[in-house]
Amino acid sequence: MGKGDIETGGALYPTMCESPELRWAFIRKVYTILSVQLLLTAAVAFAVVSLPNIGLYVRHTIPGIVIYILSLVVSLILIFLLHKFHNRHPLNFFLLGLFTISFSFGVGLTCSFYKGTIVFEAIALTSVAVVGLTLYTFWAVKRGHDFSFLGPALFCSILVLLVFSLIQIFIPLGKLSVMIFGYLAATIFCGYIVYDTNELIKRCSYDDYILAAVSLYVDIINLFMAMLTILSGGEP
C-alpha cells in the first residue's frame, strides 16, 4: 500500500469492482470514528485512574464490584442497541457515545487494578501491534490475500475463551492459567484485528461505518486488556 494509492484513491485489492474513492472515503470515516473513541477512552480511563480511591472501592467493596459488573452489562446492552439502530442517525452516534463512555469506565476501573508502568507498557505494545497488523493487512490485501477464512476459527476461539474465563471465575486455576488466558486472548484479538480490517476493506457496506468502527474498537480494547494480563504476570 503506497502513499500514492491513498492520495489517488487507488484500488485496494486486485479484483476490486467498486469505486476506490468511495471505499477510501468509507475507510477514513471509520478510522476517524475509531480515533475519537480511543481518545475518549483514554480520557475517561485517565480520569478514573487519577482517583485511586475508586479502584480501592471497586476491589474491596460489594457495591464497587456491582458497579464494575453493571458497567460491563450496560456496555453489552448498548452494543446490542448499536447493532439494531446503527443506520438510524443521529441515534446511532448517541448510542455510540454512551457505549464508548460506559466501556471506557470499565477500562479505567480495570487499569486502576494495575501499576502505572504496566498500563503504559500495555498501551505501547498494543499500539505497535495494532499499527503493525493494520499495515500488514492493507499490504496483504493489496496483493490479493483474503483473510475472511479466519471468521469461523476466531468465533470458535472466542467460545473457548468464554468457557475458559467462566472456569477461572468459579474454579480458579492459578496464575499460570491466567497467563495462558492472556496469551490466548491476545492471539485471538490480533486475529480479529486482521479479520475486521479485511472486512472493512472488502465487504463492509458504506452504511455500516458505526459497526465497523465498534468492531475494531472492541478488538483493540480487548487486546489491551490481554496485554495487561500478560505483563502483570497474572496478578493485578
C-alpha positions as CSV (number, residue, x, y, z in Angstrom):
1,M,0.0,0.0,0.0
2,G,1.8,3.1,-1.2
3,K,1.3,6.7,-0.4
4,G,0.1,7.3,-3.9
5,D,-2.6,4.7,-3.5
6,I,-4.1,6.6,-0.6
7,E,-3.8,10.0,-2.2
8,T,-5.3,9.0,-5.6
9,G,-7.8,6.5,-4.3
10,G,-6.1,3.6,-5.9
11,A,-7.7,0.1,-5.8
12,L,-7.2,-1.7,-2.5
13,Y,-7.1,-5.2,-4.0
14,P,-6.7,-6.8,-7.5
15,T,-10.4,-7.7,-8.2
16,M,-11.9,-4.5,-6.8
17,C,-15.0,-3.6,-8.8
18,E,-16.4,-0.7,-6.7
19,S,-15.2,2.9,-6.7
20,P,-11.9,3.1,-4.9
21,E,-12.6,6.7,-3.9
22,L,-15.9,5.7,-2.2
23,R,-14.2,2.8,-0.3
24,W,-11.3,5.0,0.8
25,A,-13.7,7.7,2.0
26,F,-15.6,5.0,4.0
27,I,-12.3,3.7,5.5
28,R,-11.3,7.2,6.5
29,K,-14.7,7.8,8.1
30,V,-14.3,4.5,10.1
31,Y,-10.8,5.3,11.3
32,T,-11.9,8.9,12.3
33,I,-14.7,7.5,14.5
34,L,-12.3,4.9,15.9
35,S,-9.7,7.5,16.8
36,V,-12.3,9.6,18.6
37,Q,-13.5,6.5,20.5
38,L,-9.9,5.7,21.6
39,L,-9.2,9.3,22.6
40,L,-12.4,9.4,24.7
41,T,-11.5,6.1,26.2
42,A,-8.0,7.4,27.2
43,A,-9.6,10.5,28.7
44,V,-12.2,8.6,30.7
45,A,-9.8,5.9,31.8
46,F,-7.2,8.5,32.9
47,A,-9.9,10.3,34.9
48,V,-10.8,7.1,36.7
49,V,-7.2,6.0,37.4
50,S,-6.4,9.5,38.7
51,L,-8.8,8.9,41.6
52,P,-7.1,5.9,43.4
53,N,-10.0,5.6,45.9
54,I,-12.2,4.4,43.0
55,G,-10.0,1.4,42.4
56,L,-9.9,0.5,46.1
57,Y,-13.6,0.9,46.4
58,V,-14.3,-1.4,43.4
59,R,-11.8,-4.1,44.6
60,H,-12.7,-4.2,48.2
61,T,-16.5,-3.5,48.5
62,I,-19.6,-5.3,47.3
63,P,-21.2,-2.1,45.8
64,G,-18.0,-1.4,44.0
65,I,-17.9,-4.9,42.4
66,V,-21.6,-4.4,41.5
67,I,-20.8,-1.1,39.8
68,Y,-18.0,-2.7,37.8
69,I,-20.3,-5.5,36.6
70,L,-23.0,-3.1,35.8
71,S,-20.7,-1.1,33.6
72,L,-20.0,-4.2,31.6
73,V,-23.7,-5.2,31.4
74,V,-24.6,-1.7,30.2
75,S,-21.9,-1.9,27.6
76,L,-23.3,-5.2,26.3
77,I,-26.8,-3.8,26.1
78,L,-25.6,-0.7,24.3
79,I,-23.6,-2.7,21.7
80,F,-26.8,-4.7,21.0
81,L,-28.7,-1.5,20.5
82,L,-26.0,-0.2,18.2
83,H,-26.3,-3.3,16.0
84,K,-30.1,-2.7,15.9
85,F,-30.0,1.0,15.2
86,H,-26.6,1.5,13.5
87,N,-28.3,3.1,10.5
88,R,-30.6,5.5,12.4
89,H,-29.0,8.9,12.5
90,P,-28.4,10.7,15.0
91,L,-29.5,7.9,17.4
92,N,-26.6,5.8,16.3
93,F,-24.0,8.4,17.3
94,F,-25.8,9.0,20.6
95,L,-25.7,5.2,21.4
96,L,-22.1,5.1,20.2
97,G,-21.1,7.9,22.6
98,L,-22.9,6.1,25.5
99,F,-21.3,2.8,24.7
100,T,-17.8,4.3,24.4
101,I,-18.2,6.1,27.8
102,S,-19.6,3.1,29.5
103,F,-16.9,0.8,28.1
104,S,-14.2,3.3,28.9
105,F,-15.4,3.5,32.5
106,G,-14.9,-0.3,32.8
107,V,-11.5,0.0,31.1
108,G,-10.5,2.7,33.6
109,L,-11.6,0.6,36.6
110,T,-9.6,-2.3,35.2
111,C,-6.5,-0.1,34.7
112,S,-6.8,1.0,38.3
113,F,-6.0,-2.5,39.4
114,Y,-2.5,-2.4,37.8
115,K,0.7,-0.4,38.3
116,G,1.1,2.6,36.1
117,T,4.2,1.2,34.4
118,I,2.3,-1.9,33.4
119,V,-0.5,0.1,31.9
120,F,1.8,2.3,29.9
121,E,3.7,-0.8,28.6
122,A,0.4,-2.4,27.6
123,I,-0.6,0.8,25.7
124,A,2.8,0.8,23.9
125,L,2.6,-2.9,23.0
126,T,-1.0,-2.7,21.9
127,S,-0.3,0.4,19.7
128,V,2.6,-1.3,18.0
129,A,0.6,-4.5,17.4
130,V,-2.5,-2.6,16.1
131,V,-0.4,-0.4,13.7
132,G,1.6,-3.4,12.5
133,L,-1.4,-5.7,11.9
134,T,-3.3,-2.9,10.2
135,L,-0.5,-2.0,7.8
136,Y,0.2,-5.7,7.1
137,T,-3.5,-6.4,6.3
138,F,-3.7,-3.5,3.9
139,W,-0.4,-4.6,2.3
140,A,-1.5,-8.3,2.0
141,V,-5.0,-7.5,0.7
142,K,-3.4,-5.2,-1.9
143,R,-1.5,-8.3,-3.2
144,G,-4.6,-10.4,-3.4
145,H,-4.8,-12.1,0.0
146,D,-8.1,-12.6,1.7
147,F,-8.5,-13.2,5.5
148,S,-12.2,-14.0,5.6
149,F,-11.4,-17.7,6.3
150,L,-10.4,-16.6,9.8
151,G,-14.0,-15.9,10.8
152,P,-15.1,-19.4,11.8
153,A,-11.9,-20.2,13.7
154,L,-12.0,-16.9,15.6
155,F,-15.6,-17.4,16.5
156,C,-14.8,-20.9,17.9
157,S,-11.8,-19.4,19.7
158,I,-14.0,-16.8,21.4
159,L,-16.3,-19.5,22.7
160,V,-13.3,-21.4,24.1
161,L,-12.1,-18.1,25.7
162,L,-15.5,-17.5,27.3
163,V,-15.6,-21.1,28.7
164,F,-12.1,-20.7,30.0
165,S,-13.0,-17.4,31.7
166,L,-16.1,-19.0,33.4
167,I,-13.9,-21.9,34.7
168,Q,-11.4,-19.4,36.0
169,I,-14.1,-17.5,37.8
170,F,-15.7,-20.5,39.5
171,I,-12.7,-22.7,39.8
172,P,-9.5,-20.6,40.0
173,L,-6.6,-22.4,38.4
174,G,-3.8,-20.2,39.5
175,K,-1.5,-17.6,37.9
176,L,-0.3,-19.9,35.1
177,S,-3.8,-20.4,33.8
178,V,-4.4,-16.6,33.9
179,M,-1.2,-16.1,31.8
180,I,-2.4,-18.8,29.3
181,F,-5.7,-16.9,29.1
182,G,-3.9,-13.7,28.4
183,Y,-1.7,-15.1,25.6
184,L,-4.7,-16.9,24.1
185,A,-6.8,-13.7,24.2
186,A,-4.0,-11.6,22.7
187,T,-3.6,-14.1,19.8
188,I,-7.4,-14.2,19.2
189,F,-7.9,-10.4,19.1
190,C,-4.8,-9.9,16.9
191,G,-6.6,-12.3,14.6
192,Y,-9.8,-10.3,14.9
193,I,-8.0,-7.0,14.0
194,V,-6.7,-8.7,10.8
195,Y,-10.1,-10.2,10.0
196,D,-12.1,-7.0,10.7
197,T,-9.7,-4.8,8.8
198,N,-10.0,-7.2,5.8
199,E,-13.8,-6.9,6.1
200,L,-13.5,-3.1,6.3
201,I,-11.5,-3.1,3.1
202,K,-13.6,-5.6,1.1
203,R,-17.1,-6.3,2.4
204,C,-18.5,-3.7,4.8
205,S,-21.4,-1.7,3.5
206,Y,-20.9,2.0,3.3
207,D,-23.8,2.4,5.8
208,D,-22.0,0.1,8.4
209,Y,-19.4,2.7,9.4
210,I,-20.6,2.6,13.1
211,L,-20.4,-1.2,13.3
212,A,-17.0,-1.3,11.5
213,A,-15.6,1.2,14.0
214,V,-17.1,-0.6,17.0
215,S,-15.7,-3.9,15.9
216,L,-12.2,-2.6,15.6
217,Y,-12.6,-0.6,18.9
218,V,-13.6,-3.7,20.8
219,D,-10.7,-5.7,19.2
220,I,-8.2,-3.1,20.3
221,I,-9.5,-2.7,23.8
222,N,-9.6,-6.5,24.4
223,L,-6.1,-6.8,23.0
224,F,-5.0,-4.1,25.5
225,M,-6.7,-6.0,28.4
226,A,-4.9,-9.2,27.3
227,M,-1.6,-7.3,27.3
228,L,-2.3,-6.1,30.9
229,T,-2.9,-9.7,32.0
230,I,0.4,-10.9,30.3
231,L,2.5,-8.0,31.6
232,S,1.2,-8.3,35.2
233,G,2.2,-12.0,35.3
234,G,-1.4,-13.0,36.0
235,E,-1.7,-10.7,39.0
236,P,-3.2,-7.2,39.3
